[in-house]
């Protein structure tokens, strides 16, 4: 998988912390940002998955779907 360049504006305080962590851990800021985004997206993916599953229980009655797409008259 290739890498792409992105650009983002962040608060100075976050940049200062990022610089400190990168120096102390001897890692690049890019690596730290990539790991942070990966963790955030993994957590958000879990949240979305849970949300999608919970919304399935709120289903729409079949008759309403047919009516919404103009199929209720054609189906009987």
C-alpha positions as CSV (number, residue, x, y, z in Angstrom):
1,X,0.0,0.0,0.0
2,X,1.4,3.3,-1.0
3,X,1.6,6.5,1.0
4,X,0.0,9.8,0.2
5,X,0.7,13.3,1.4
6,X,-2.1,15.1,3.3
7,X,-2.2,18.5,4.8
8,X,-4.1,19.7,8.0
9,X,-4.1,22.7,10.2
10,X,-3.7,21.9,13.9
11,X,-3.5,24.0,17.0
12,X,0.0,25.2,18.1
13,X,-0.3,23.4,21.4
14,X,-1.0,20.1,19.7
15,X,2.0,20.6,17.4
16,X,4.2,21.4,20.4
17,X,3.1,18.1,22.1
18,X,3.6,16.2,18.9
19,X,7.1,17.6,18.5
20,X,7.9,16.7,22.1
21,X,6.6,13.1,21.7
22,X,8.4,12.6,18.4
23,X,11.7,13.8,19.9
24,X,11.4,11.8,23.1
25,X,10.3,8.6,21.3
26,X,12.7,9.1,18.4
27,X,9.8,8.7,15.9
28,X,8.6,10.9,13.1
29,X,5.6,13.1,13.5
30,X,4.1,11.4,10.5
31,X,4.3,8.0,12.1
32,X,2.7,9.3,15.3
33,X,-0.1,11.0,13.4
34,X,-0.7,7.9,11.3
35,X,-1.0,5.7,14.4
36,X,-3.3,8.3,16.1
37,X,-5.6,8.4,13.0
38,X,-5.6,4.6,12.7
39,X,-6.6,4.2,16.3
40,X,-9.3,6.9,15.9
41,X,-10.7,5.4,12.7
42,X,-10.7,1.9,14.3
43,X,-12.7,3.2,17.3
44,X,-15.0,5.1,15.0
45,X,-15.5,2.1,12.8
46,X,-16.6,0.1,15.9
47,X,-19.0,3.0,16.8
48,X,-20.5,3.0,13.3
49,X,-20.9,-0.8,13.3
50,X,-22.7,-0.7,16.6
51,X,-24.9,2.2,15.4
52,X,-25.7,0.3,12.2
53,X,-26.6,-2.8,14.1
54,X,-28.9,-0.9,16.5
55,X,-30.6,0.8,13.6
56,X,-31.5,-2.5,12.1
57,X,-34.0,-3.2,14.9
58,X,-35.8,0.0,14.0
59,X,-36.7,-1.5,10.6
60,X,-39.3,-0.1,8.2
61,X,-42.4,-2.1,7.5
62,X,-42.4,-3.8,4.1
63,X,-45.6,-2.0,3.0
64,X,-44.0,1.4,3.6
65,X,-41.0,0.5,1.5
66,X,-43.3,-0.6,-1.3
67,X,-45.3,2.6,-1.0
68,X,-42.2,4.8,-1.0
69,X,-41.0,3.3,-4.3
70,X,-44.4,3.3,-5.8
71,X,-44.7,-0.4,-5.9
72,X,-47.6,-0.9,-3.5
73,X,-50.2,-0.9,-6.4
74,X,-48.1,-3.2,-8.5
75,X,-47.6,-5.9,-5.8
76,X,-51.2,-6.6,-5.2
